[in-house]
């Protein structure tokens, strides 16, 4: 089995201004392959929300950048959180459990929504904060000097969160700064000057993961990384292809296509009727013969916005004969 994605390449960026904080990528992952940016800083001063491009990848009052792993199962890979700049440890929290935030856990999380994390102080009033880290993974101590790129701990699921990610907050003299547009908080429009030392392309939505299953999976199973059954059994009651999406908007088209051993097996498209941070779509057929034909099945998912392909994933499965 093989899942094929397109990785996002980093290129050198233009720093904000001389003397400003310069940030390196804070997670040991490849953007567009094994991580993605789910949310950005909220630039809307009202109760609505929008990111720095005036798109929907934020929520009201969000004060950081959320770098997400594709599923909860990816937590088992121990993905490192890295210091984005040289600094000194101001404080840490390291003892909160990794668990999905629910109404039952709300009381224990109140006032500690960041979960396990670390705060670094930098020169000239700059501070970075790293949230939702894995319990017990932080080895640094308060007052310890830290170098850019040094491992701080692991991406986790602590605090107020329902997906595995690092929340990175940047502040200057106590005020929130969006590292993508440090000079234009509260306004729309891409700023050519950023705090990043590499160019991080903006993706307004995309496909997180895709796979095959013997029935339509639940969103909970997909988020957990338990939905893919590749290869399914030749006698499975159905053959389903699914795709997991972030940043879906009203009017987007999600297309699913399966090419089987005998040719086209499935070709379907649905139009999204509402904007959602995360969602999935699935399509397939019920088995009408004794077994599914043996051979290669190629699933292709596409997210289309305003007539342009926003993202594509291709997933291959070889179905053995019984």
Residue pairs with C-beta under 8 A, 6 or more apart in sequence:
1 230
1 231
1 315
1 316
1 317
1 318
2 315
2 316
3 209
3 210
3 211
3 313
3 314
3 315
3 316
4 313
4 314
4 315
4 316
5 32
5 33
5 207
5 313
6 32
6 311
6 312
7 30
7 31
7 32
7 33
8 30
8 31
8 32
8 33
8 200
8 201
8 203
9 201
10 25
10 31
10 198
10 199
10 200
11 198
11 199
12 197
12 198
12 199
13 194
13 196
13 197
13 198
13 199
13 200
14 192
14 193
14 194
15 22
15 193
15 194
15 195
15 197
16 182
16 183
16 193
16 194
16 195
17 193
19 124
20 182
20 195
21 85
21 122
21 124
21 126
21 128
21 170
21 172
21 195
22 85
22 195
22 196
22 197
23 84
23 85
23 128
23 170
23 179
23 195
23 196
23 197
24 82
24 84
24 85
24 148
24 149
24 196
24 197
24 198
25 31
25 82
25 84
25 196
25 198
25 200
26 67
26 81
26 82
26 83
26 84
26 130
26 166
26 168
27 35
27 67
27 79
27 80
27 81
27 82
27 155
27 166
28 79
28 80
28 81
28 82
28 151
29 35
29 67
29 69
29 79
31 37
31 67
31 200
32 203
32 206
34 69
34 70
34 74
34 79
35 67
35 68
35 69
35 70
35 79
36 67
36 68
36 70
36 203
36 206
36 208
36 246
37 57
37 65
37 66
37 67
37 68
37 200
37 203
38 57
38 66
38 67
38 68
38 163
38 165
38 246
38 247
38 277
38 278
39 51
39 57
39 58
39 59
39 62
39 64
39 65
39 66
39 277
40 51
40 52
40 57
40 58
40 62
40 65
40 66
40 178
40 180
41 51
41 52
41 58
41 62
41 63
41 64
41 65
41 176
41 178
41 180
41 185
42 49
42 50
42 51
42 58
42 59
42 60
42 61
42 62
42 63
43 50
43 51
43 52
43 54
43 58
43 178
43 181
43 184
43 185
43 186
43 187
43 188
44 50
44 58
44 60
44 186
45 186
47 60
48 60
49 56
49 58
49 59
49 60
49 61
49 62
50 56
50 58
50 188
51 57
51 58
52 178
52 180
52 181
52 184
52 188
52 189
52 190
52 191
53 188
53 189
53 190
53 202
53 204
54 188
54 189
55 204
55 247
56 247
56 249
56 275
57 204
57 205
57 247
57 277
59 277
63 169
63 176
64 129
64 131
64 167
64 168
64 169
64 170
65 167
65 168
65 178
65 179
65 180
66 165
66 166
66 167
67 155
67 165
67 166
67 168
68 163
68 164
68 165
68 246
69 75
69 79
69 155
69 163
69 164
69 165
70 208
70 209
70 225
70 244
71 164
71 208
71 209
71 222
71 223
71 224
71 225
72 157
72 163
72 164
72 223
72 224
72 225
73 224
73 225
73 226
74 164
74 225
75 98
75 134
75 154
75 155
75 156
75 157
75 164
78 134
78 137
78 154
79 154
79 155
80 151
80 152
80 153
80 154
80 155
81 130
81 133
81 151
81 152
81 153
81 154
81 155
81 166
82 149
82 150
82 151
82 152
83 120
83 128
83 146
83 147
83 148
83 149
83 150
83 151
83 152
84 128
84 148
84 168
85 120
85 122
85 126
85 128
85 148
86 122
86 145
86 146
86 147
86 148
87 120
87 121
87 122
87 128
87 145
87 146
88 120
88 121
88 143
88 144
88 145
88 146
89 118
89 119
89 120
89 121
89 140
89 141
89 142
89 143
89 144
89 145
89 146
90 119
90 120
90 121
90 127
90 142
91 118
91 119
91 142
92 116
92 117
92 118
92 119
92 138
92 140
92 141
92 142
93 112
93 114
93 115
93 116
93 117
94 116
94 133
94 135
94 136
94 137
94 138
94 153
95 116
95 135
95 136
96 109
96 112
96 115
96 116
96 135
96 158
96 159
97 135
97 158
98 134
98 135
98 156
98 157
98 158
99 105
99 157
99 158
100 157
100 161
100 162
101 109
101 159
101 160
101 161
101 162
109 115
109 159
109 160
112 159
113 131
113 159
113 160
114 129
114 131
114 132
114 159
114 160
114 167
115 131
115 132
115 133
115 156
115 157
115 158
115 159
115 160
115 161
116 131
116 132
116 133
116 134
116 135
116 137
116 138
116 153
116 156
116 158
116 159
117 129
117 130
117 131
117 132
117 133
117 138
117 159
118 129
118 130
118 133
118 138
118 140
118 152
118 153
119 127
119 128
119 129
119 130
120 127
120 128
120 129
120 130
120 146
121 127
122 128
124 172
125 172
125 173
125 174
126 170
126 171
126 172
127 170
127 171
127 172
128 168
128 169
128 170
128 171
129 167
129 168
129 169
129 171
130 152
130 153
130 166
130 167
130 168
131 159
131 166
131 167
131 168
131 169
132 155
132 156
132 157
132 158
132 159
132 161
132 164
132 165
132 166
132 167
133 152
133 153
133 154
133 155
133 156
133 158
133 166
134 153
134 154
134 155
134 156
134 157
134 158
135 156
135 158
137 153
137 154
137 156
138 152
138 153
139 153
140 146
140 152
140 153
146 152
155 164
155 165
155 166
156 164
157 163
157 164
161 167
162 223
163 223
163 278
168 179
169 176
170 176
170 177
170 178
170 179
170 195
171 177
176 185
177 185
177 195
178 184
178 185
179 194
179 195
179 196
180 190
180 191
180 194
180 195
180 196
180 200
180 202
181 187
181 189
181 190
181 191
181 194
182 191
182 193
182 194
182 195
183 191
183 193
184 191
190 202
194 200
203 247
203 310
203 311
204 247
204 305
204 310
205 245
205 246
205 247
205 248
205 249
205 252
205 303
205 305
205 310
205 311
206 245
206 246
206 247
206 303
206 310
206 311
207 243
207 244
207 245
207 301
207 303
207 311
207 312
207 313
208 244
208 245
208 246
208 278
209 222
209 225
209 228
209 243
209 244
209 313
210 241
210 242
210 243
210 244
210 299
210 301
210 313
210 315
211 227
211 228
211 229
211 230
211 241
211 242
211 299
211 315
212 228
212 229
212 230
212 231
212 232
212 239
212 240
212 241
212 242
212 297
212 299
212 315
212 317
213 227
213 228
213 229
213 232
213 240
213 242
213 282
213 284
214 229
214 232
214 233
214 236
214 237
214 238
214 239
214 240
215 237
215 238
215 240
216 240
216 242
216 282
216 284
217 227
217 240
217 242
217 280
217 282
218 227
219 278
219 279
219 280
221 227
222 242
222 244
222 280
223 244
223 278
227 242
229 236
230 315
230 317
231 317
231 318
231 319
231 320
232 239
232 292
232 317
232 319
234 291
234 292
234 294
234 319
234 320
234 321
234 322
235 287
235 290
235 291
235 292
235 322
236 287
236 292
237 286
237 287
238 284
238 285
238 286
238 287
239 258
239 265
239 284
239 285
239 287
239 292
239 297
240 282
240 283
240 284
241 256
241 258
241 266
241 282
241 283
241 284
241 299
241 301
241 315
242 256
242 280
242 281
242 282
242 283
243 254
243 256
243 280
243 281
243 282
243 301
243 313
244 278
244 279
244 280
245 254
245 276
245 278
245 279
245 280
245 281
245 303
246 277
246 278
247 277
248 254
248 272
248 275
248 276
248 278
248 279
248 303
249 272
249 275
249 305
250 272
250 273
250 274
250 275
251 271
251 272
251 305
251 306
252 271
252 272
252 303
252 304
252 305
252 310
253 269
253 270
253 271
253 272
253 302
253 303
253 304
253 305
254 269
254 270
254 272
254 281
254 301
254 302
254 303
254 304
255 267
255 268
255 269
255 300
255 301
255 302
255 304
256 266
256 267
256 268
256 269
256 281
256 282
256 283
256 299
256 300
256 301
257 264
257 266
257 267
257 268
257 299
257 300
257 301
258 264
258 265
258 266
258 267
258 284
258 297
258 298
258 299
258 300
259 265
259 297
259 298
259 300
260 293
260 295
260 296
260 297
261 293
261 294
261 295
261 296
261 297
261 319
262 293
265 285
265 297
266 283
266 284
266 285
268 283
270 281
272 279
281 301
291 321
291 322
292 319
293 319
294 319
294 320
294 321
295 318
295 319
296 316
296 317
296 318
296 319
297 316
297 317
297 318
297 319
298 314
298 315
298 316
298 317
299 314
299 315
299 316
299 317
300 312
300 313
300 314
300 315
301 312
301 313
301 314
301 315
302 309
302 311
302 312
303 309
303 310
303 311
303 312
304 310
